[in-house]
Amino acid sequence: MRVNILILILLSSVIFSNENDIRDRHGSYKGKVEKDGSFRDRYGSYSGKINSDGELRDKYGGYRGKVNNNGDIRDRAGSMLGRITSSGEVRDKYGSLLGVIGDDGRVRDRYGSSLGKVGRDVSKESTAIKFFFPGITE
């Protein structure tokens, strides 16, 4: 029993060694978010960015939307797509719960099922975009 727990601890530290990683529910590497807000896919290719002021840019630098200070996620026309609350809830434009981003980086859908995990350096805003609104930066 002790050996199994030790192996599990060692594996989890290897799997989540990079604090900018995005992983799916199986632990497979899906990409990362750089410190400057750049999104990289699993192959390392640049796929968009969230600027420090919340602006969302596609891989060509085109404006795609914004995450406002109050958590509203809007597309380039200013239309509401959804919202992320300070507690980590992600809601669609109608207020329906899409999922929750935990303080530990675990991402769950509205039913509590795991969608994946992000490293501790990945912001909740970046996590919401990559898991619940991925098309906005593509």
Beta strands, then each sheet from edge to edge (+ up, - down):
strand 1: 21-24
strand 2: 29-33
strand 3: 38-41
strand 4: 46-50
strand 5: 55-57
strand 6: 63-67
strand 7: 72-75
strand 8: 80-84
strand 9: 89-92
strand 10: 97-101
strand 11: 106-109
strand 12: 114-118
sheet 1: 1+ 2- 3+ 4- 5+ 6- 7+ 8- 9+ 10- 11+ 12- 1+
end
